[in-house]
Amino acid sequence: MEKQRNNPLHGITLKMLVNWLQDYYGWEALGERIKIRCFNSDPSVKSSLKFLRKTDWARKKVEDLYISTQKDIEESPYT
């Protein structure tokens, strides 16, 4: 249990991550940050989830971007 308290992704599904990142950045900016086809060529949540569930390295990039963005938001003096 202790491990999960320190896990910033605990309780967050991949679908929640993709939806949040897409809402926050938009497909174009998301595709610039993570250069994968599912974000740059006819992007959709469904196609992104299909690719990310099969591709560990891409999923890791999405998770890392989510975590770093959340930290930036928390540390921002404007929030």
mmCIF file of the N, C-alpha and C atoms, coordinates in Angstrom:
data_MODEL
# 
_entry.id   MODEL 
# 
loop_
_atom_site.group_PDB 
_atom_site.id 
_atom_site.type_symbol 
_atom_site.label_atom_id 
_atom_site.label_alt_id 
_atom_site.label_comp_id 
_atom_site.label_asym_id 
_atom_site.label_entity_id 
_atom_site.label_seq_id 
_atom_site.pdbx_PDB_ins_code 
_atom_site.Cartn_x 
_atom_site.Cartn_y 
_atom_site.Cartn_z 
_atom_site.occupancy 
_atom_site.B_iso_or_equiv 
_atom_site.pdbx_formal_charge 
_atom_site.auth_seq_id 
_atom_site.auth_comp_id 
_atom_site.auth_asym_id 
_atom_site.auth_atom_id 
_atom_site.pdbx_PDB_model_num 
ATOM 1   N N  . MET A 1 1  ? 0.806  -1.211 0.000   1.00 0.00 ? 1  MET A N  1 
ATOM 2   C CA . MET A 1 1  ? 0.000  0.000  0.000   1.00 0.00 ? 1  MET A CA 1 
ATOM 3   C C  . MET A 1 1  ? 0.847  1.274  0.000   1.00 0.00 ? 1  MET A C  1 
ATOM 4   N N  . GLU A 1 2  ? 1.928  1.274  0.751   1.00 0.00 ? 2  GLU A N  1 
ATOM 5   C CA . GLU A 1 2  ? 2.785  2.456  0.823   1.00 0.00 ? 2  GLU A CA 1 
ATOM 6   C C  . GLU A 1 2  ? 3.277  2.874  -0.550  1.00 0.00 ? 2  GLU A C  1 
ATOM 7   N N  . LYS A 1 3  ? 3.598  1.891  -1.392  1.00 0.00 ? 3  LYS A N  1 
ATOM 8   C CA . LYS A 1 3  ? 4.096  2.173  -2.733  1.00 0.00 ? 3  LYS A CA 1 
ATOM 9   C C  . LYS A 1 3  ? 3.069  2.957  -3.556  1.00 0.00 ? 3  LYS A C  1 
ATOM 10  N N  . GLN A 1 4  ? 1.814  2.615  -3.429  1.00 0.00 ? 4  GLN A N  1 
ATOM 11  C CA . GLN A 1 4  ? 0.773  3.261  -4.222  1.00 0.00 ? 4  GLN A CA 1 
ATOM 12  C C  . GLN A 1 4  ? 0.554  4.717  -3.827  1.00 0.00 ? 4  GLN A C  1 
ATOM 13  N N  . ARG A 1 5  ? 0.778  5.054  -2.576  1.00 0.00 ? 5  ARG A N  1 
ATOM 14  C CA . ARG A 1 5  ? 0.593  6.446  -2.155  1.00 0.00 ? 5  ARG A CA 1 
ATOM 15  C C  . ARG A 1 5  ? 1.558  7.370  -2.881  1.00 0.00 ? 5  ARG A C  1 
ATOM 16  N N  . ASN A 1 6  ? 2.723  6.850  -3.219  1.00 0.00 ? 6  ASN A N  1 
ATOM 17  C CA . ASN A 1 6  ? 3.730  7.654  -3.898  1.00 0.00 ? 6  ASN A CA 1 
ATOM 18  C C  . ASN A 1 6  ? 3.647  7.532  -5.416  1.00 0.00 ? 6  ASN A C  1 
ATOM 19  N N  . ASN A 1 7  ? 2.711  6.780  -5.903  1.00 0.00 ? 7  ASN A N  1 
ATOM 20  C CA . ASN A 1 7  ? 2.552  6.580  -7.333  1.00 0.00 ? 7  ASN A CA 1 
ATOM 21  C C  . ASN A 1 7  ? 1.588  7.637  -7.872  1.00 0.00 ? 7  ASN A C  1 
ATOM 22  N N  . PRO A 1 8  ? 2.088  8.613  -8.645  1.00 0.00 ? 8  PRO A N  1 
ATOM 23  C CA . PRO A 1 8  ? 1.208  9.678  -9.140  1.00 0.00 ? 8  PRO A CA 1 
ATOM 24  C C  . PRO A 1 8  ? 0.170  9.188  -10.152 1.00 0.00 ? 8  PRO A C  1 
ATOM 25  N N  . LEU A 1 9  ? 0.329  7.965  -10.641 1.00 0.00 ? 9  LEU A N  1 
ATOM 26  C CA . LEU A 1 9  ? -0.626 7.425  -11.609 1.00 0.00 ? 9  LEU A CA 1 
ATOM 27  C C  . LEU A 1 9  ? -1.634 6.468  -10.978 1.00 0.00 ? 9  LEU A C  1 
ATOM 28  N N  . HIS A 1 10 ? -1.538 6.265  -9.670  1.00 0.00 ? 10 HIS A N  1 
ATOM 29  C CA . HIS A 1 10 ? -2.452 5.341  -8.998  1.00 0.00 ? 10 HIS A CA 1 
ATOM 30  C C  . HIS A 1 10 ? -3.906 5.789  -9.183  1.00 0.00 ? 10 HIS A C  1 
ATOM 31  N N  . GLY A 1 11 ? -4.725 4.900  -9.704  1.00 0.00 ? 11 GLY A N  1 
ATOM 32  C CA . GLY A 1 11 ? -6.139 5.185  -9.888  1.00 0.00 ? 11 GLY A CA 1 
ATOM 33  C C  . GLY A 1 11 ? -6.467 5.935  -11.173 1.00 0.00 ? 11 GLY A C  1 
ATOM 34  N N  . ILE A 1 12 ? -5.464 6.205  -11.991 1.00 0.00 ? 12 ILE A N  1 
ATOM 35  C CA . ILE A 1 12 ? -5.688 6.944  -13.236 1.00 0.00 ? 12 ILE A CA 1 
ATOM 36  C C  . ILE A 1 12 ? -5.523 5.989  -14.412 1.00 0.00 ? 12 ILE A C  1 
ATOM 37  N N  . THR A 1 13 ? -6.553 5.868  -15.211 1.00 0.00 ? 13 THR A N  1 
ATOM 38  C CA . THR A 1 13 ? -6.496 4.964  -16.359 1.00 0.00 ? 13 THR A CA 1 
ATOM 39  C C  . THR A 1 13 ? -5.787 5.635  -17.530 1.00 0.00 ? 13 THR A C  1 
ATOM 40  N N  . LEU A 1 14 ? -5.358 4.824  -18.473 1.00 0.00 ? 14 LEU A N  1 
ATOM 41  C CA . LEU A 1 14 ? -4.729 5.355  -19.675 1.00 0.00 ? 14 LEU A CA 1 
ATOM 42  C C  . LEU A 1 14 ? -5.698 6.267  -20.429 1.00 0.00 ? 14 LEU A C  1 
ATOM 43  N N  . LYS A 1 15 ? -6.951 5.895  -20.455 1.00 0.00 ? 15 LYS A N  1 
ATOM 44  C CA . LYS A 1 15 ? -7.960 6.726  -21.122 1.00 0.00 ? 15 LYS A CA 1 
ATOM 45  C C  . LYS A 1 15 ? -8.075 8.092  -20.450 1.00 0.00 ? 15 LYS A C  1 
ATOM 46  N N  . MET A 1 16 ? -8.018 8.116  -19.125 1.00 0.00 ? 16 MET A N  1 
ATOM 47  C CA . MET A 1 16 ? -8.068 9.381  -18.404 1.00 0.00 ? 16 MET A CA 1 
ATOM 48  C C  . MET A 1 16 ? -6.849 10.237 -18.746 1.00 0.00 ? 16 MET A C  1 
ATOM 49  N N  . LEU A 1 17 ? -5.674 9.605  -18.837 1.00 0.00 ? 17 LEU A N  1 
ATOM 50  C CA . LEU A 1 17 ? -4.444 10.332 -19.192 1.00 0.00 ? 17 LEU A CA 1 
ATOM 51  C C  . LEU A 1 17 ? -4.562 10.964 -20.570 1.00 0.00 ? 17 LEU A C  1 
ATOM 52  N N  . VAL A 1 18 ? -4.953 10.174 -21.544 1.00 0.00 ? 18 VAL A N  1 
ATOM 53  C CA . VAL A 1 18 ? -5.042 10.667 -22.925 1.00 0.00 ? 18 VAL A CA 1 
ATOM 54  C C  . VAL A 1 18 ? -6.074 11.785 -23.020 1.00 0.00 ? 18 VAL A C  1 
ATOM 55  N N  . ASN A 1 19 ? -7.223 11.598 -22.417 1.00 0.00 ? 19 ASN A N  1 
ATOM 56  C CA . ASN A 1 19 ? -8.255 12.644 -22.450 1.00 0.00 ? 19 ASN A CA 1 
ATOM 57  C C  . ASN A 1 19 ? -7.774 13.920 -21.781 1.00 0.00 ? 19 ASN A C  1 
ATOM 58  N N  . TRP A 1 20 ? -7.127 13.800 -20.634 1.00 0.00 ? 20 TRP A N  1 
ATOM 59  C CA . TRP A 1 20 ? -6.649 14.981 -19.920 1.00 0.00 ? 20 TRP A CA 1 
ATOM 60  C C  . TRP A 1 20 ? -5.596 15.716 -20.735 1.00 0.00 ? 20 TRP A C  1 
ATOM 61  N N  . LEU A 1 21 ? -4.617 14.968 -21.264 1.00 0.00 ? 21 LEU A N  1 
ATOM 62  C CA . LEU A 1 21 ? -3.552 15.587 -22.058 1.00 0.00 ? 21 LEU A CA 1 
ATOM 63  C C  . LEU A 1 21 ? -4.110 16.233 -23.325 1.00 0.00 ? 21 LEU A C  1 
ATOM 64  N N  . GLN A 1 22 ? -5.062 15.578 -23.953 1.00 0.00 ? 22 GLN A N  1 
ATOM 65  C CA . GLN A 1 22 ? -5.656 16.146 -25.167 1.00 0.00 ? 22 GLN A CA 1 
ATOM 66  C C  . GLN A 1 22 ? -6.424 17.423 -24.835 1.00 0.00 ? 22 GLN A C  1 
ATOM 67  N N  . ASP A 1 23 ? -7.145 17.421 -23.737 1.00 0.00 ? 23 ASP A N  1 
ATOM 68  C CA . ASP A 1 23 ? -7.868 18.629 -23.319 1.00 0.00 ? 23 ASP A CA 1 
ATOM 69  C C  . ASP A 1 23 ? -6.901 19.760 -22.955 1.00 0.00 ? 23 ASP A C  1 
ATOM 70  N N  . TYR A 1 24 ? -5.814 19.420 -22.299 1.00 0.00 ? 24 TYR A N  1 
ATOM 71  C CA . TYR A 1 24 ? -4.866 20.422 -21.826 1.00 0.00 ? 24 TYR A CA 1 
ATOM 72  C C  . TYR A 1 24 ? -4.021 20.992 -22.962 1.00 0.00 ? 24 TYR A C  1 
ATOM 73  N N  . TYR A 1 25 ? -3.469 20.108 -23.809 1.00 0.00 ? 25 TYR A N  1 
ATOM 74  C CA . TYR A 1 25 ? -2.562 20.545 -24.871 1.00 0.00 ? 25 TYR A CA 1 
ATOM 75  C C  . TYR A 1 25 ? -3.219 20.671 -26.245 1.00 0.00 ? 25 TYR A C  1 
ATOM 76  N N  . GLY A 1 26 ? -4.223 19.843 -26.518 1.00 0.00 ? 26 GLY A N  1 
ATOM 77  C CA . GLY A 1 26 ? -4.767 19.731 -27.871 1.00 0.00 ? 26 GLY A CA 1 
ATOM 78  C C  . GLY A 1 26 ? -3.912 18.749 -28.657 1.00 0.00 ? 26 GLY A C  1 
ATOM 79  N N  . TRP A 1 27 ? -4.463 18.187 -29.712 1.00 0.00 ? 27 TRP A N  1 
ATOM 80  C CA . TRP A 1 27 ? -3.748 17.155 -30.476 1.00 0.00 ? 27 TRP A CA 1 
ATOM 81  C C  . TRP A 1 27 ? -2.456 17.682 -31.089 1.00 0.00 ? 27 TRP A C  1 
ATOM 82  N N  . GLU A 1 28 ? -2.499 18.888 -31.636 1.00 0.00 ? 28 GLU A N  1 
ATOM 83  C CA . GLU A 1 28 ? -1.313 19.407 -32.321 1.00 0.00 ? 28 GLU A CA 1 
ATOM 84  C C  . GLU A 1 28 ? -0.131 19.567 -31.366 1.00 0.00 ? 28 GLU A C  1 
ATOM 85  N N  . ALA A 1 29 ? -0.355 20.222 -30.239 1.00 0.00 ? 29 ALA A N  1 
ATOM 86  C CA . ALA A 1 29 ? 0.728  20.424 -29.269 1.00 0.00 ? 29 ALA A CA 1 
ATOM 87  C C  . ALA A 1 29 ? 1.148  19.102 -28.625 1.00 0.00 ? 29 ALA A C  1 
ATOM 88  N N  . LEU A 1 30 ? 0.203  18.215 -28.431 1.00 0.00 ? 30 LEU A N  1 
ATOM 89  C CA . LEU A 1 30 ? 0.528  16.897 -27.880 1.00 0.00 ? 30 LEU A CA 1 
ATOM 90  C C  . LEU A 1 30 ? 1.416  16.124 -28.855 1.00 0.00 ? 30 LEU A C  1 
ATOM 91  N N  . GLY A 1 31 ? 1.095  16.209 -30.133 1.00 0.00 ? 31 GLY A N  1 
ATOM 92  C CA . GLY A 1 31 ? 1.896  15.559 -31.164 1.00 0.00 ? 31 GLY A CA 1 
ATOM 93  C C  . GLY A 1 31 ? 3.283  16.155 -31.307 1.00 0.00 ? 31 GLY A C  1 
ATOM 94  N N  . GLU A 1 32 ? 3.431  17.426 -30.972 1.00 0.00 ? 32 GLU A N  1 
ATOM 95  C CA . GLU A 1 32 ? 4.756  18.052 -30.986 1.00 0.00 ? 32 GLU A CA 1 
ATOM 96  C C  . GLU A 1 32 ? 5.593  17.567 -29.811 1.00 0.00 ? 32 GLU A C  1 
ATOM 97  N N  . ARG A 1 33 ? 4.961  17.361 -28.677 1.00 0.00 ? 33 ARG A N  1 
ATOM 98  C CA . ARG A 1 33 ? 5.678  16.922 -27.481 1.00 0.00 ? 33 ARG A CA 1 
ATOM 99  C C  . ARG A 1 33 ? 6.027  15.437 -27.536 1.00 0.00 ? 33 ARG A C  1 
ATOM 100 N N  . ILE A 1 34 ? 5.119  14.636 -28.067 1.00 0.00 ? 34 ILE A N  1 
ATOM 101 C CA . ILE A 1 34 ? 5.346  13.194 -28.202 1.00 0.00 ? 34 ILE A CA 1 
ATOM 102 C C  . ILE A 1 34 ? 5.099  12.851 -29.665 1.00 0.00 ? 34 ILE A C  1 
ATOM 103 N N  . LYS A 1 35 ? 6.167  12.606 -30.369 1.00 0.00 ? 35 LYS A N  1 
ATOM 104 C CA . LYS A 1 35 ? 6.082  12.412 -31.817 1.00 0.00 ? 35 LYS A CA 1 
ATOM 105 C C  . LYS A 1 35 ? 5.711  10.964 -32.162 1.00 0.00 ? 35 LYS A C  1 
ATOM 106 N N  . ILE A 1 36 ? 4.423  10.688 -32.071 1.00 0.00 ? 36 ILE A N  1 
ATOM 107 C CA . ILE A 1 36 ? 3.896  9.387  -32.481 1.00 0.00 ? 36 ILE A CA 1 
ATOM 108 C C  . ILE A 1 36 ? 2.709  9.634  -33.412 1.00 0.00 ? 36 ILE A C  1 
ATOM 109 N N  . ARG A 1 37 ? 2.560  8.752  -34.356 1.00 0.00 ? 37 ARG A N  1 
ATOM 110 C CA . ARG A 1 37 ? 1.572  8.932  -35.416 1.00 0.00 ? 37 ARG A CA 1 
ATOM 111 C C  . ARG A 1 37 ? 0.144  9.089  -34.892 1.00 0.00 ? 37 ARG A C  1 
ATOM 112 N N  . CYS A 1 38 ? -0.197 8.360  -33.842 1.00 0.00 ? 38 CYS A N  1 
ATOM 113 C CA . CYS A 1 38 ? -1.583 8.422  -33.360 1.00 0.00 ? 38 CYS A CA 1 
ATOM 114 C C  . CYS A 1 38 ? -1.951 9.803  -32.811 1.00 0.00 ? 38 CYS A C  1 
ATOM 115 N N  . PHE A 1 39 ? -0.958 10.655 -32.536 1.00 0.00 ? 39 PHE A N  1 
ATOM 116 C CA . PHE A 1 39 ? -1.225 12.031 -32.108 1.00 0.00 ? 39 PHE A CA 1 
ATOM 117 C C  . PHE A 1 39 ? -1.124 13.015 -33.266 1.00 0.00 ? 39 PHE A C  1 
ATOM 118 N N  . ASN A 1 40 ? -0.509 12.608 -34.361 1.00 0.00 ? 40 ASN A N  1 
ATOM 119 C CA . ASN A 1 40 ? -0.233 13.534 -35.461 1.00 0.00 ? 40 ASN A CA 1 
ATOM 120 C C  . ASN A 1 40 ? -1.012 13.258 -36.742 1.00 0.00 ? 40 ASN A C  1 
ATOM 121 N N  . SER A 1 41 ? -1.480 12.059 -36.938 1.00 0.00 ? 41 SER A N  1 
ATOM 122 C CA . SER A 1 41 ? -2.161 11.700 -38.175 1.00 0.00 ? 41 SER A CA 1 
ATOM 123 C C  . SER A 1 41 ? -3.573 11.215 -37.859 1.00 0.00 ? 41 SER A C  1 
ATOM 124 N N  . ASP A 1 42 ? -4.549 12.065 -38.107 1.00 0.00 ? 42 ASP A N  1 
ATOM 125 C CA . ASP A 1 42 ? -5.954 11.743 -37.833 1.00 0.00 ? 42 ASP A CA 1 
ATOM 126 C C  . ASP A 1 42 ? -6.136 11.253 -36.391 1.00 0.00 ? 42 ASP A C  1 
ATOM 127 N N  . PRO A 1 43 ? -5.756 12.070 -35.402 1.00 0.00 ? 43 PRO A N  1 
ATOM 128 C CA . PRO A 1 43 ? -5.771 11.631 -34.008 1.00 0.00 ? 43 PRO A CA 1 
ATOM 129 C C  . PRO A 1 43 ? -7.171 11.433 -33.442 1.00 0.00 ? 43 PRO A C  1 
ATOM 130 N N  . SER A 1 44 ? -7.269 10.457 -32.579 1.00 0.00 ? 44 SER A N  1 
ATOM 131 C CA . SER A 1 44 ? -8.492 10.224 -31.813 1.00 0.00 ? 44 SER A CA 1 
ATOM 132 C C  . SER A 1 44 ? -8.098 9.503  -30.528 1.00 0.00 ? 44 SER A C  1 
ATOM 133 N N  . VAL A 1 45 ? -8.940 9.596  -29.534 1.00 0.00 ? 45 VAL A N  1 
ATOM 134 C CA . VAL A 1 45 ? -8.677 8.903  -28.277 1.00 0.00 ? 45 VAL A CA 1 
ATOM 135 C C  . VAL A 1 45 ? -8.641 7.401  -28.532 1.00 0.00 ? 45 VAL A C  1 
ATOM 136 N N  . LYS A 1 46 ? -9.586 6.903  -29.314 1.00 0.00 ? 46 LYS A N  1 
ATOM 137 C CA . LYS A 1 46 ? -9.666 5.467  -29.571 1.00 0.00 ? 46 LYS A CA 1 
ATOM 138 C C  . LYS A 1 46 ? -8.390 4.931  -30.232 1.00 0.00 ? 46 LYS A C  1 
ATOM 139 N N  . SER A 1 47 ? -7.911 5.592  -31.285 1.00 0.00 ? 47 SER A N  1 
ATOM 140 C CA . SER A 1 47 ? -6.708 5.107  -31.964 1.00 0.00 ? 47 SER A CA 1 
ATOM 141 C C  . SER A 1 47 ? -5.480 5.250  -31.070 1.00 0.00 ? 47 SER A C  1 
ATOM 142 N N  . SER A 1 48 ? -5.434 6.307  -30.282 1.00 0.00 ? 48 SER A N  1 
ATOM 143 C CA . SER A 1 48 ? -4.312 6.506  -29.372 1.00 0.00 ? 48 SER A CA 1 
ATOM 144 C C  . SER A 1 48 ? -4.267 5.411  -28.317 1.00 0.00 ? 48 SER A C  1 
ATOM 145 N N  . LEU A 1 49 ? -5.411 5.096  -27.737 1.00 0.00 ? 49 LEU A N  1 
ATOM 146 C CA . LEU A 1 49 ? -5.453 4.044  -26.720 1.00 0.00 ? 49 LEU A CA 1 
ATOM 147 C C  . LEU A 1 49 ? -5.038 2.695  -27.298 1.00 0.00 ? 49 LEU A C  1 
ATOM 148 N N  . LYS A 1 50 ? -5.497 2.394  -28.499 1.00 0.00 ? 50 LYS A N  1 
ATOM 149 C CA . LYS A 1 50 ? -5.140 1.130  -29.140 1.00 0.00 ? 50 LYS A CA 1 
ATOM 150 C C  . LYS A 1 50 ? -3.623 1.017  -29.304 1.00 0.00 ? 50 LYS A C  1 
ATOM 151 N N  . PHE A 1 51 ? -2.991 2.085  -29.776 1.00 0.00 ? 51 PHE A N  1 
ATOM 152 C CA . PHE A 1 51 ? -1.544 2.086  -29.968 1.00 0.00 ? 51 PHE A CA 1 
ATOM 153 C C  . PHE A 1 51 ? -0.808 2.047  -28.633 1.00 0.00 ? 51 PHE A C  1 
ATOM 154 N N  . LEU A 1 52 ? -1.200 2.885  -27.695 1.00 0.00 ? 52 LEU A N  1 
ATOM 155 C CA . LEU A 1 52 ? -0.487 2.989  -26.425 1.00 0.00 ? 52 LEU A CA 1 
ATOM 156 C C  . LEU A 1 52 ? -0.584 1.718  -25.586 1.00 0.00 ? 52 LEU A C  1 
ATOM 157 N N  . ARG A 1 53 ? -1.673 0.997  -25.712 1.00 0.00 ? 53 ARG A N  1 
ATOM 158 C CA . ARG A 1 53 ? -1.812 -0.263 -24.966 1.00 0.00 ? 53 ARG A CA 1 
ATOM 159 C C  . ARG A 1 53 ? -0.861 -1.340 -25.478 1.00 0.00 ? 53 ARG A C  1 
ATOM 160 N N  . LYS A 1 54 ? -0.438 -1.208 -26.725 1.00 0.00 ? 54 LYS A N  1 
ATOM 161 C CA . LYS A 1 54 ? 0.464  -2.209 -27.316 1.00 0.00 ? 54 LYS A CA 1 
ATOM 162 C C  . LYS A 1 54 ? 1.921  -1.764 -27.314 1.00 0.00 ? 54 LYS A C  1 
ATOM 163 N N  . THR A 1 55 ? 2.188  -0.502 -27.026 1.00 0.00 ? 55 THR A N  1 
ATOM 164 C CA . THR A 1 55 ? 3.525  0.055  -27.213 1.00 0.00 ? 55 THR A CA 1 
ATOM 165 C C  . THR A 1 55 ? 4.012  0.680  -25.905 1.00 0.00 ? 55 THR A C  1 
ATOM 166 N N  . ASP A 1 56 ? 4.804  -0.097 -25.173 1.00 0.00 ? 56 ASP A N  1 
ATOM 167 C CA . ASP A 1 56 ? 5.235  0.328  -23.838 1.00 0.00 ? 56 ASP A CA 1 
ATOM 168 C C  . ASP A 1 56 ? 6.033  1.632  -23.835 1.00 0.00 ? 56 ASP A C  1 
ATOM 169 N N  . TRP A 1 57 ? 6.945  1.799  -24.800 1.00 0.00 ? 57 TRP A N  1 
ATOM 170 C CA . TRP A 1 57 ? 7.780  3.003  -24.798 1.00 0.00 ? 57 TRP A CA 1 
ATOM 171 C C  . TRP A 1 57 ? 6.933  4.263  -25.006 1.00 0.00 ? 57 TRP A C  1 
ATOM 172 N N  . ALA A 1 58 ? 5.906  4.166  -25.843 1.00 0.00 ? 58 ALA A N  1 
ATOM 173 C CA . ALA A 1 58 ? 5.040  5.320  -26.100 1.00 0.00 ? 58 ALA A CA 1 
ATOM 174 C C  . ALA A 1 58 ? 4.161  5.607  -24.882 1.00 0.00 ? 58 ALA A C  1 
ATOM 175 N N  . ARG A 1 59 ? 3.663  4.554  -24.268 1.00 0.00 ? 59 ARG A N  1 
ATOM 176 C CA . ARG A 1 59 ? 2.851  4.727  -23.060 1.00 0.00 ? 59 ARG A CA 1 
ATOM 177 C C  . ARG A 1 59 ? 3.672  5.410  -21.972 1.00 0.00 ? 59 ARG A C  1 
ATOM 178 N N  . LYS A 1 60 ? 4.923  5.019  -21.834 1.00 0.00 ? 60 LYS A N  1 
ATOM 179 C CA . LYS A 1 60 ? 5.811  5.623  -20.836 1.00 0.00 ? 60 LYS A CA 1 
ATOM 180 C C  . LYS A 1 60 ? 5.976  7.121  -21.108 1.00 0.00 ? 60 LYS A C  1 
ATOM 181 N N  . LYS A 1 61 ? 6.113  7.494  -22.364 1.00 0.00 ? 61 LYS A N  1 
ATOM 182 C CA . LYS A 1 61 ? 6.244  8.916  -22.712 1.00 0.00 ? 61 LYS A CA 1 
ATOM 183 C C  . LYS A 1 61 ? 4.979  9.690  -22.329 1.00 0.00 ? 61 LYS A C  1 
ATOM 184 N N  . VAL A 1 62 ? 3.827  9.101  -22.568 1.00 0.00 ? 62 VAL A N  1 
ATOM 185 C CA . VAL A 1 62 ? 2.555  9.735  -22.211 1.00 0.00 ? 62 VAL A CA 1 
ATOM 186 C C  . VAL A 1 62 ? 2.445  9.878  -20.692 1.00 0.00 ? 62 VAL A C  1 
ATOM 187 N N  . GLU A 1 63 ? 2.782  8.823  -19.973 1.00 0.00 ? 63 GLU A N  1 
ATOM 188 C CA . GLU A 1 63 ? 2.732  8.872  -18.514 1.00 0.00 ? 63 GLU A CA 1 
ATOM 189 C C  . GLU A 1 63 ? 3.697  9.927  -17.965 1.00 0.00 ? 63 GLU A C  1 
ATOM 190 N N  . ASP A 1 64 ? 4.912  9.968  -18.519 1.00 0.00 ? 64 ASP A N  1 
ATOM 191 C CA . ASP A 1 64 ? 5.905  10.943 -18.070 1.00 0.00 ? 64 ASP A CA 1 
ATOM 192 C C  . ASP A 1 64 ? 5.454  12.374 -18.344 1.00 0.00 ? 64 ASP A C  1 
ATOM 193 N N  . LEU A 1 65 ? 4.860  12.611 -19.508 1.00 0.00 ? 65 LEU A N  1 
ATOM 194 C CA . LEU A 1 65 ? 4.362  13.948 -19.831 1.00 0.00 ? 65 LEU A CA 1 
ATOM 195 C C  . LEU A 1 65 ? 3.252  14.345 -18.865 1.00 0.00 ? 65 LEU A C  1 
ATOM 196 N N  . TYR A 1 66 ? 2.350  13.439 -18.565 1.00 0.00 ? 66 TYR A N  1 
ATOM 197 C CA . TYR A 1 66 ? 1.268  13.717 -17.621 1.00 0.00 ? 66 TYR A CA 1 
ATOM 198 C C  . TYR A 1 66 ? 1.835  14.104 -16.253 1.00 0.00 ? 66 TYR A C  1 
ATOM 199 N N  . ILE A 1 67 ? 2.786  13.306 -15.758 1.00 0.00 ? 67 ILE A N  1 
ATOM 200 C CA . ILE A 1 67 ? 3.371  13.554 -14.437 1.00 0.00 ? 67 ILE A CA 1 
ATOM 201 C C  . ILE A 1 67 ? 4.100  14.891 -14.415 1.00 0.00 ? 67 ILE A C  1 
ATOM 202 N N  . SER A 1 68 ? 4.901  15.158 -15.435 1.00 0.00 ? 68 SER A N  1 
ATOM 203 C CA . SER A 1 68 ? 5.656  16.422 -15.447 1.00 0.00 ? 68 SER A CA 1 
ATOM 204 C C  . SER A 1 68 ? 4.722  17.629 -15.584 1.00 0.00 ? 68 SER A C  1 
ATOM 205 N N  . THR A 1 69 ? 3.659  17.490 -16.350 1.00 0.00 ? 69 THR A N  1 
ATOM 206 C CA . THR A 1 69 ? 2.695  18.585 -16.497 1.00 0.00 ? 69 THR A CA 1 
ATOM 207 C C  . THR A 1 69 ? 1.976  18.839 -15.186 1.00 0.00 ? 69 THR A C  1 
ATOM 208 N N  . GLN A 1 70 ? 1.592  17.769 -14.495 1.00 0.00 ? 70 GLN A N  1 
ATOM 209 C CA . GLN A 1 70 ? 0.936  17.921 -13.191 1.00 0.00 ? 70 GLN A CA 1 
ATOM 210 C C  . GLN A 1 70 ? 1.856  18.629 -12.200 1.00 0.00 ? 70 GLN A C  1 
ATOM 211 N N  . LYS A 1 71 ? 3.150  18.266 -12.201 1.00 0.00 ? 71 LYS A N  1 
ATOM 212 C CA . LYS A 1 71 ? 4.106  18.928 -11.301 1.00 0.00 ? 71 LYS A CA 1 
ATOM 213 C C  . LYS A 1 71 ? 4.241  20.403 -11.644 1.00 0.00 ? 71 LYS A C  1 
ATOM 214 N N  . ASP A 1 72 ? 4.309  20.711 -12.941 1.00 0.00 ? 72 ASP A N  1 
ATOM 215 C CA . ASP A 1 72 ? 4.411  22.116 -13.367 1.00 0.00 ? 72 ASP A CA 1 
ATOM 216 C C  . ASP A 1 72 ? 3.197  22.917 -12.912 1.00 0.00 ? 72 ASP A C  1 
ATOM 217 N N  . ILE A 1 73 ? 2.026  22.321 -13.022 1.00 0.00 ? 73 ILE A N  1 
ATOM 218 C CA . ILE A 1 73 ? 0.794  23.004 -12.603 1.00 0.00 ? 73 ILE A CA 1 
ATOM 219 C C  . ILE A 1 73 ? 0.810  23.232 -11.096 1.00 0.00 ? 73 ILE A C  1 
ATOM 220 N N  . GLU A 1 74 ? 1.218  22.217 -10.335 1.00 0.00 ? 74 GLU A N  1 
ATOM 221 C CA . GLU A 1 74 ? 1.256  22.335 -8.870  1.00 0.00 ? 74 GLU A CA 1 
ATOM 222 C C  . GLU A 1 74 ? 2.250  23.391 -8.414  1.00 0.00 ? 74 GLU A C  1 
ATOM 223 N N  . GLU A 1 75 ? 3.366  23.515 -9.123  1.00 0.00 ? 75 GLU A N  1 
ATOM 224 C CA . GLU A 1 75 ? 4.424  24.437 -8.739  1.00 0.00 ? 75 GLU A CA 1 
ATOM 225 C C  . GLU A 1 75 ? 4.212  25.850 -9.274  1.00 0.00 ? 75 GLU A C  1 
ATOM 226 N N  . SER A 1 76 ? 3.249  26.015 -10.158 1.00 0.00 ? 76 SER A N  1 
ATOM 227 C CA . SER A 1 76 ? 3.007  27.320 -10.746 1.00 0.00 ? 76 SER A CA 1 
ATOM 228 C C  . SER A 1 76 ? 2.467  28.297 -9.696  1.00 0.00 ? 76 SER A C  1 
ATOM 229 N N  . PRO A 1 77 ? 3.012  29.508 -9.663  1.00 0.00 ? 77 PRO A N  1 
ATOM 230 C CA . PRO A 1 77 ? 2.508  30.503 -8.708  1.00 0.00 ? 77 PRO A CA 1 
ATOM 231 C C  . PRO A 1 77 ? 1.128  31.040 -9.092  1.00 0.00 ? 77 PRO A C  1 
ATOM 232 N N  . TYR A 1 78 ? 0.661  30.697 -10.303 1.00 0.00 ? 78 TYR A N  1 
ATOM 233 C CA . TYR A 1 78 ? -0.619 31.213 -10.799 1.00 0.00 ? 78 TYR A CA 1 
ATOM 234 C C  . TYR A 1 78 ? -1.801 30.293 -10.540 1.00 0.00 ? 78 TYR A C  1 
ATOM 235 N N  . THR A 1 79 ? -1.553 29.141 -9.904  1.00 0.00 ? 79 THR A N  1 
ATOM 236 C CA . THR A 1 79 ? -2.663 28.228 -9.632  1.00 0.00 ? 79 THR A CA 1 
ATOM 237 C C  . THR A 1 79 ? -3.081 28.281 -8.203  1.00 0.00 ? 79 THR A C  1 
# 
